Amino acid sequence: MYKICKRCVMDTTDPEIVFDENGFCNHCNYAIKKLESLKDHRDLDDIIGEIKRKGEKKEYDCVVGVSGGADSSYVLWLLGGYGFRPFVVHVDNGWDTELSVHNMSAMCDRLNFVLHTFSVDSDEFADLQLSFLKASTPDLEIPTDHIVGSMLKKIAVQRKIKYVISGANTATESISVPRWSHGHFDWRYIKLIQKRFGSRKLKTCAHTTLLDVLYQQVFGKVKVIRILDHLNVYNKKEATTLLEKGFGWMNYKTKHGESTYTFFVQAYVLPKKFGYDKRKMHLSNLICAGQMTRDDALAELKKPLFTENELDMMMMLVCMKLHITREQLDSLLRLPNKSYYDYPSYETHLVYRMIKRVYKKVAGL
């Protein structure tokens, strides 16, 4: 029976959603609680002082990843304003839009930062993306997310830089739905999906194994700082206005519009194949942060996700880059729906579960 939250716009398209006696869902209850907990974070001045102190005698004091999106671009503006010396990284997976390339260049040029672009092996990565389509899971962007996160930490370790600055933030990203996307840090899941469905070995993909995660937890060689969570308030609309007026940055029509493949996944595959509209997550985050009304969010959800012309262009580009025909793509999208939980992963591995239990006990979680 369909039901929608009375405070945000999350609904029963998440099969695991739970509503309380007020009709409020577990997602917005969690998001509001998380936002409240940010008040206990250390002051931004303390973070700035720590990073500068640890990087004082180094060429770079932090590593930051950029995509051309609003969050990472605003982080660049912050770092420039506070006098940081970041090693700016962009991981090019072959799906950048012209607008995203413009935005990254505009920001770095104005701030006098050097943009270091690292490209993935196009054939190997295309085969990995095709494997995830064959696996028929909704988390089609996991390979990119995993590679980018791993690359940033790898560069930090190689250059002996203590901090990775992330644009991830609670104000716009506190709500997540495991059934919609899960396993971003799970190399076992990614590797076994490729082994089962792919035609190439993963030889060049940057990755993070379970041992790597444990090493970071124990020795803390690299710290990831979500700097936007240390602001008094991170306001998305105010950030984009500042970027547009001060840097020639140009906004996107949709969240994650900096990537053609992300737009294809979120605007077409997820709604058509799985019935998931990730705008509900994004808009609900803004409602919980007090940056959008519920009525405005509901009105936004009534707007079409794409035009017919955009669909044709998306399909043509996806087929070209993945070396398949439109008929083959349509056939892949008709496969029975699966999820992360239908495949082997770290979470199904006995050793991982034992380590997780011990870690929670030691950490008092």
N, C-alpha and C positions, 0 to 999 in steps of 0.2 A: 504494500500500500504506500503510495507516494506521500512523502512528508518533507516540508522545508522548514529550516530553522526560523524562529520568530525574531531573531536578532541579526543574524548574518544571512547569507544565501546558500549555505551548504545544505545538501539534501540527501535523499536516500539513493542517489546514484552512487554514493559511497555505501556499499552494503554493510559496513561495520559502524556506521554512524549511530550515536546514542543521544537521546534527548532527555533532559531533566524535566522536573515537574512544571517548569515555566515555559517549556517548549524550546529552550535554548540547547544547542548541540554541544557535544564534547569538544569540537574543534574551536569554537569561539570561546568557550569557557577556559580552555587551555591557553589560547592566544592572549586573552586578557590577563590571566594569571602570569603568563610569561612576561608580558609588557610591564606588569607591576614589579616583577622581580628585577627588572633592569635598574630600578632606582637604587639597588644595592651595589651596582657595578662601581668599580673604581673610577675616579674622576679622569676625564680625558687628559688633563695635564700630567697625571701620573704615568699614563700610557706613553705619552709623547716623550717624557723625560727618560723613561726606561729604555725605549727603543733607541733614542739618540745616544744615550750613555753607552749602551752595548755596541753600537755601531760607530763610535767616535773615530776610531783609527782605520776604518774600512772604507773602500771606495763607495760601497752601497750600504745603507743601514736597514733596508728591507726589500722584500720582493713583493710585487703586486701584479695580479693578473687583470687584464682588461679585455672587454668584448665589444666596446662601443655602446653598451647599454647605459642606462641612467645611473645605476648604483655604482658600477666600477668607475664611470667617468666622474661622478661626484667624489669618490674616494681619491682620485687623482687630484682634483681641485683641493681637497683637504690636505693632502700630502705636500702639494706645492705651497699652500698657504702657511704651513707649519715648518717649512724649510727642510723637509726630508729629502734624502737622496735615494729614491727607489730604483730598483732594477725592474723596469716595466716589461711585462711579458704578455704576448698574445699567442695563443695556440691556434693556428689556422688549420681547421679540419676540412677546408675546401668548400664551406657553405656560407662564407661571409657575404652579406649583401653590400652593395656599393655604399649604402648609407652608413653601415657600421664601420667600413674602412675610412670613410670621410670623418666620422666622429672620433675615432681613435687618433687619426693624424692631426685633426684640429686641436684636440686636447693636449697632445704631447708637444706640438709645435708651440702653442701659446705658453706652456709651462716649462719649456726647454728641457723636456725629458726625452731620452732616446728610447724608441719603441723597438724591442727585440722580438721578432716574429719567428716562431718555430712551427714548421709545417709537418703534418703527419704524412706517412707513406700513403698516398691516395688509393692505390690498389688494395693494400692490406686493410685500410680503414673502411673502404667501400664494402669489402667482403665481410667485415665485422658487422657493419650496419645491416647488410643483407641477412646475416645470420640471425640478428634480433628480429627482423621482419618474419623470418621463417619460424622462429621460436614463438611468434604470435603473442608476445607480451606487450603491455602498454608502456613499459619503461624503455622506449626506444632511444632515449637520449643518454642513457647510463654510460655507454662507451665514451662519449665526449666528456661528460662530467668527471668520470674517473681519470681519464688521461690528463685533463687540465689540472685537476687537484694534485695528481702524482707529479706532473711536470714542475709545478711551482715548488713543491717540497724538494724535488730532486735538484733543482737549480739552487735553492737555498743551501742545501747540504754541500753541493759542489763548491759554492762560493763562500762557504762558512758564514752565511748570513743567518742571524738568529730568528728573524721574524718574517712571516708571510702575512700581508695585509689583505683581508678578504672584504668583498662588498656584500657578502651575505648579511642579512639583518633581520631582527625580530619583527620590526614594524611592518614589513611587506612580505615576509616569508615564514612566519611562525606556524602556519597551517600546512600540514602535509597529510597525504592519504596513502598509506602503504600499498593498498590494492591498486592505486593508480600509478605509482612509481616507487620502486624500492630496490636497494642493492647497489647504490652509487659507489660504495667503498668496498664492494665484494668482488675481489679479483677472481676467486674460485668460480663464482657464478658466471662472470664474463668469459673466463677461459674455457669453461665446460660448454657454454652455449656455442662458442666458436668451434670447439672440437666436434660437437655433434652436428652442427649445421653448416659450418664454413668449409672452404676449399683451400685455405691458406693457414699456415702457422703464424701465430702472433710473435713476430721477431723484433719489431721496432716500437710497439706501443709502450709508452711510459705507464707503469702500473705500481700499485701498492699492495703487497702481500700481507697476510695476517702477521707474519714476523716483523714486517716493517712497522705495522701499527703498534705492536707490543714494544718494539724498540723505541718508538717515539714516546709512548706512554711512560716507559721506565726512565729513559735518559733525557727526554725533553730537548732533543737537539734543535728542533724547530718548533716555534710557537705560532699558531694561527690566531691573529687578532681580528675580531669582527669590529672594526673601528666605529662603524655607524651605530653600534649598540652602546657606545660610550658617549654619544652626543646626548644632550638633554632631550631632544626630539629629532628624529629623522623624518622629514616631511617630503614625500615623493614629489608632490606638485611643486613645492618651493624649490626643490633641487633641480628639476627639469627647467623651471623658469630661469634660474641662475645660469645654468649651462647654456641655454639658448641665447640669452642676452649677452653673456660675457665671453663665450668661446665659439660661437657659430655652430654649436652642437644642434643637431636636428632630431626631433622626437620621432618615435615609431608609431604606427597605427595600432600595433598590438604589443603586449608584453613579449619579450624575447624576439622581436621582429628583426634583430640584428643577424639572425641566422635563417636562411631559407628552409633548411631541414626542420628546425624547431617550429617554424611557422606551419610547415606541412604536417608535422606530428600533432601539434596542439589544435590547429584549426580544422584539420580534415580527419586524420586517422583516429584520434581518440574519440571525438564525437560520433563519427560514422560507424566505426568498428566496435567500440566499447561503450558508447553512450556517456563518456566522460567529457565534461567541459571544464578545463582547468581555470577558466576565467572565474569560476565560482570560488576557487581557493584564493586567487589574487585579489578579487574584489572583497571577499570576506575579511582578508587581512587588513585592508584599508578601512573597512567598517569598524573593526575592533580597535584600530589605532586612532579612530576619530577623524580620519581623513576622507571619508565618503559616507553618505547616508545610504541606508538600505534601499530607499526608493530609487536613488540614482543608480545603485548597483543592479537592481531589477530591470531598470530601463536599459542599462548597458547590455544585459544578457539577451535582450530582445533584438539587438542589432545582429545582422548576419556576420559570420566569421570571415567570409571572403566573398569576392565577386567571381563570376564565372571565368572572367579573363585571368584573375589571379590563380584560380584552380588549374586552368589549362597550362599556365606558365610553370606552376609548381610541379605538376605531373610530368611535364616534358623534361624539366631539369632533374627531377629525382630519377626518372628512368635513364637518362643519359649518364648521370654520375654513377649509378649502381649497375649499369650495363645490362639493363633488362628492358623488356617491352612493356607497353601499357597493359597488355593482356596478362603478362606475368605478374605485374604489380597488383592488378585487380584480383588475381587468383590468390596471391599472398594475403591480401586483406580479407579474403573470405575464409581463411583457415579458422578452425575452432579457437576461441579465445582462451589464452593461458595467462598465468601470472608468474611472478618471481617465485612464488611458493610451490610451483609445479616442477621446479628444477633443482638440482643439487647446488648448494651454496655453503658459505661459512656457517650460516645459521642452522643448517642441517648436519653439520659436521660435529661429531662427538667431542673432539678435542676443543673446538671453539666453544661449545656450550659449557664444558668444564671450566675453561679459562674465564669465561664470562661470569660464571657463578662465583669463582674465587675472587675475581676483580670486584664484583658488587659487594661481596662480604668484607673485603679489605677496605673498600672505599665507603662502606656503610650506607650503600644505596638500597 
